[in-house]
Amino acid sequence: MRINLARLKLRPQQSEKFYLEEQGNNVYLQGTGCTFLDKIAVELQVENTGRMFLARGNIKTVLGLPCSRCLRDTSTAIDTDIELTMARAGLAGKPDADDETIIFHGDMVDLSIPVHEAVFMAIPIIPLCRPECKGLCPVCGKDLNQGTCSCSQKEIDPRWEKLKNL
């Protein structure tokens, strides 16, 4: 996922709009249980400040991930904002340890890593197939969205039994 800043480099104090679309790389989501179900669409407005380039935009994609209650595969739309700072090598100065400026050579800037990071940060902490998902029975594991089970829900852990008498 690369943008060409050749024209914008020649026009300080101007901006240019970029629209990128590319299939997401599942390697960036390893260990999350997620997969890309759709392309990543990025819309960026990049401004040349004279010393660096500031980009603001939006990222949209669809991820497949398991519901945190019933474990059924579900799709989740990701719609998140992104802000980037880019600078040409040599003009950037010494980068700080906390500095997230993207240093680039030539005219092309690779945005794959920051875009995938933004998608990763937008993954919901508790993804649900639907808000009213009932989840799984804690005793038998039956999906309670498909009906009730015959397990006794009154069963109390024997370690807590004495609290019942208070």
N, C-alpha and C positions, 0 to 999 in steps of 0.2 A: 504494500500500500504506500505508494510514493507520489509526491507532488513535485511539479517542476516550477521553481521560483525564478527562472531566467528573466521573464518579462517584468515581474514585480521588483526584482533587484535593481532594475534601471529606473524605477519610479518611486523615489522616497516620498513618504507621507501619503501614499496611495494604498488602496486595498484591492484584493481580488478574491472572487468566490471560487471554491473548488468543490466538486462533487465526486466522491470516490465510492466504488462498490466492488467488493471482493469477498470471496468465500472465506469465512473465519477458519483459523487454524486451531484444531482441537488440542494441539500440544500445549497451548497456553492455558487450557482448562483442565489439564491433567490433575487427577486427585479430587476433583469437585463433583464428579458424577454427571457433569453437564456436557452437552455436545451442541454444536451449531446446527440449527435446522434451516437457517436461511442465511443469505449473504449479509455482510456488515455494510450498512449504508452510512457514509460519513459526509456531512455537509459542513464546510469550513469557510469562514471569512478570515482571510489572512491580510494583516496590515504591515506594511514596511515602515518602521519608525525611523529609519535611517541607519540605526546601529543594529537592530535586530528585527525579527518578525514575530508578531503576536497573532495567534490564531484562536478563534472562538467558534464553537460549532456544536453540532449535535450528532449523536451516534444512535443508529437503530438496527436491531437485529432480533432474531428469535432463537431462544435456547431451549433445548430439551433437557429436563431434569426431573428427578423423582419427587413426588409429593412427600413432604416431611411427616405427614400423618398416615397415609395409606400406602405409600411407596409406589403408587401407580405413576407411570411415565406421563408427564404433562409438558406442555409448551408454555414458555413465559416470554412475553414481549419485553425487550430491553429498549428503553428510550432514555438516554442520559446525555448530559452536556459535557463538553470537554474544552479545556483551555490549555494552550501550549505556547511555549516561548522557544524560538529557534534563532540560532546565530551562526554566521559563517565562521569557519575555523580561522583563527588569527585575529578576528575582530571581537571574539567573545571574552578575551581576557582569561584570567585564571578561574576555572570553575570551582565553586565551593563544594564541600561535601553534601550540603543540603540543596544545592542548586539543581533544578530539573530541566535546565536549558538543553535543548537538543542541538548539538554541534554538528554541522554538515560541511562537506567539501563539494565544490562544484555547484550545480543548479538543482540537483535532485535531493529531496529529503525523504527518508524512510520513516513513516509514521506507524508501522506495524506494531511495534512494542507499546507505545503509549495508547494506541487505540484498543489493543487487546487488554491492556491494564485497566482502562476505563470500563470496558465490558465486564471484566472480572469483578471490579469494585461495585458494579451495579447488580450483581447476582443477589436475589433476595436471600436473607438469612434463613427464613422459614418459608420455602416455596410451598404453595398449596395448589391442588388441582382445581379447587373451588373453595370459596370462603367457608361454606357450611360442611366441609369434609368431616366425617365422623371418625376417620382413622381405623385402626385395627383393634380387635379385642385383645386386651393385655393377657388373657388366659389362653385362648385357643389360636389367636392370630387371624381370625376371619375378618374380611373387609366389611365393616359395619355400614358402608354405603350401599351394599348389596342386600342388606337385611340384618336382622338381629340374630344372635347366636343363643344357644341354650346354656351358656356358662352362667354360674351364679356370680353375680356382681357383688354380693354381700360378703364374700370371703374376705376375712381380715387377717392380715399378717399377725401370727401369734406373738410377735414381739411387741405389738401395739394393743393387744387384747385388753390389758389392764386399764388403758385410758378410757375404755368404754364405760367403766364403772365410776368414773369421776363425776 
